[in-house]
Amino acid sequence: MRRGALVLAIVGLAAFAGAAHARPARARPPASLKSPVLVELYTAQGCGSCGAASAHVSSLAADKGVIPLTFAVDYWDYLGWKDTFAKPEFANRQRDYDRRFGVAEVFTPQVVVDGRDQTAAVKPENVDKLVREARRAPADPPQMGWRGDKVAVGSGRPPAGGAEIWLIRYDPREQNVEVKDGDNRGHTVVERNVVAQLTRLGAWRGRPMLLRLPTAPQDGLKTLVLVQAQDGGRIVGVLTDAKP
C-alpha cells in the first residue's frame, strides 16, 4: 500500500471510530440501527426429522428482519449418507453453543437465535417465540461497514470477556439434494441459505478495526459479518452485504 493511501485509510478509520463514539447508547435502537435477527439451523441431510424444520426456518427468509442460515453438520455421516454441505467447523460452532447453553449432547435439528437461546427445531412455535424475543431484546451494535475488500467495525462496549468477528458466506438459492442412503434414502432434501464458509476474522475488544475479507469459495454467495461474544455467546452486531 502506498503512503498516501495508507494515510487516507487511517483517516477514514478514525472518522468511522469517531462516529461510533459520537452515537449515544440506546437500550432499544430504532429499526434502522438494530441488527437483523440471525436464526441458525443445525441440520443434516441424513436426519429424518429435519425436513420440516428446514422448511420452516427457510420460510423466515420472507421477513426482511430475519436471516435464517443452514449449518450442515457432519456427525451423522457415519450412518450411511455423507452430507454434501457439511464442514467440521459448523459442528464445532454448534458444540460451542451447546456448552454455553448446558446442552449435554449435540443434536439435529437445533435452532440458535442471535446466540441468545436455543431450541429443538421440530416445533415451529418454539422457533417463532425465540425470534419474537430476539426482536424485543435491547441492543447497541457497533457501527459496521464495507471498505472495499475489508470490513470496518467501530468502537463500542464489548461483552464481558470480549467478542469475535466472524465472516459467513452462504448460498441464498434453494438447493435440492437427492439422498441415496440413511434415514432419508430415496427422498429429496430441500435446503436454503446453506452456509459455505465460516471464518474467524479476529477479536474485538471495543476498539475500531479494519479487517480484510478472505476470498469467497464460489460465486453467487451472500456475505455476513458478525460481532459475537466469545465462545458461542450472544450476537452483538450483524452486517449484511450490499456487496462482497
Sequence and secondary structure as in RCSB ss.txt:
>XXXX:A:sequence
MRRGALVLAIVGLAAFAGAAHARPARARPPASLKSPVLVELYTAQGCGSCGAASAHVSSLAADKGVIPLTFAVDY
WDYLGWKDTFAKPEFANRQRDYDRRFGVAEVFTPQVVVDGRDQTAAVKPENVDKLVREARRAPADPPQMGWRGDK
VAVGSGRPPAGGAEIWLIRYDPREQNVEVKDGDNRGHTVVERNVVAQLTRLGAWRGRPMLLRLPTAPQDGLKTLV
LVQAQDGGRIVGVLTDAKP
>XXXX:A:secstr
  HHHHHHHHHHHHHHHHHHHHS   SS  TTTS  EEEEEEE TT TTHHHHHHHHHHGGGSTTEEEEEEE ST
TGGGS   SS  HHHHHHHHHHHHHHT SS  SSEEEETTTEEEETT HHHHHHHHHHHHHS      EEEETTE
EEE      TT EEEEEEEEE S EEEE  SSTTTT EEEE SEEEEEEEEEEESSS EEEE    SSTT EEEE
EEEETTT  EEEEEE S  
